Amino acid sequence: MAEKIEKKEKTPKAMRTPLRRFLDFLKNLLFAAIAALLIKTFLIETSRVPTGSMESTILVGDFLFVNKFIYGATSPRTIPFTNIVLPYFQMPAIREPERGDIVVFEYPGDRDELIPKSIDNYVKRCIGIPGDTIFIRDKVAFINGQEAWRPPHIQYLNPYTTPAGVANPRIFPKGSNFNEDNYGPVAVPKKGDIIPLTLSNIEAWRTIIDREFGRRVVTIEGNQILIDKKPVTSYTITKDYYFMIGDNRDDSADSRFWGFVPRDKVVGQAFFIYWSWNPAIPFSDFFNLLGSVRIGRIAKLVH
């Protein structure tokens, strides 16, 4: 005698109770939220451009997609909308940042700051990788003795050039006689570099050393330099660093002013404009703001 197999039919959508439909909606919403979180964490992040330091390559009011996985995506670094830093892990990188890349990174802080006042993402062009020597002569950048590639939309707003030897006290490193138009040479540190330390150069390296330790460790007692209370004559760099500069060379706060960007501050590569409008128009004036949308910049690759 053949056994009779009964099939349990699924409940038709029309017969689902309001509670069941609500629970299904919540489930779908949860899956969508998890997918969006994974994409934002490991693949693509969005970034808004608040300053004109990269004009005209990138304009104020451009909204960017940032490729995070190319340099090695990380788990969340901070609690959203706070400056609370989280422990994080990093995925393997496809490649390291290269000269000419437009890089999004966490601002390392002002020149003499141990920790920045707030955690902000900056976007600049990388012109120096670990081991490079940077030299700027009359606004023209040179890398390892060769004139650097000039971005197609590079611009110089100030026709006047500050002469070499006229020191800007805000420039990096502290105590140098550089200015933003005539700068260097400076060597971009790489992991493993051994830096001889003297009383004449310690101020140039103090903040980098302190940041690598995560606290103030450099002191001077008489004619002796101490790191973490131990007398030293040299220091071995523990991270790779990069030199970042804006395409809008005369209106950019960049590595010339606040120093090198450590590898662990690199977030990703800016590559695509998905929206653009005039941010000077307040959101309360929504229709005029909407009318300011720059159609020609939407879906534009940046390079």
Secondary structure, 3 states (H helix, E strand, C coil): CCCCCCCCCCCCHHHCCHHHHHHHHHHHHHHHHHHHHHHHHHCEEEEECCCCCCCCCCCCCEEEEEECHHHCCECCCECCCCCCECCCCECCCCCCCCCCCEEEEECCCCCCCCCCCCCCEEEEEEEECCCCEEEEECCEEEECCEECCCCCCCECCCCCCCCCCCCCCCCCCCCCCCCCCCEEEEECCCCCCEEECCCCCHHHHHHHHHHHHCCCCEEEECCEEEECCEEECEEECCCCEEEEECCECCCCCCHHHHCCEEHHHEEEEEEEEEEECCCCCCCCCHHHHHHCCCHHHCCEECC
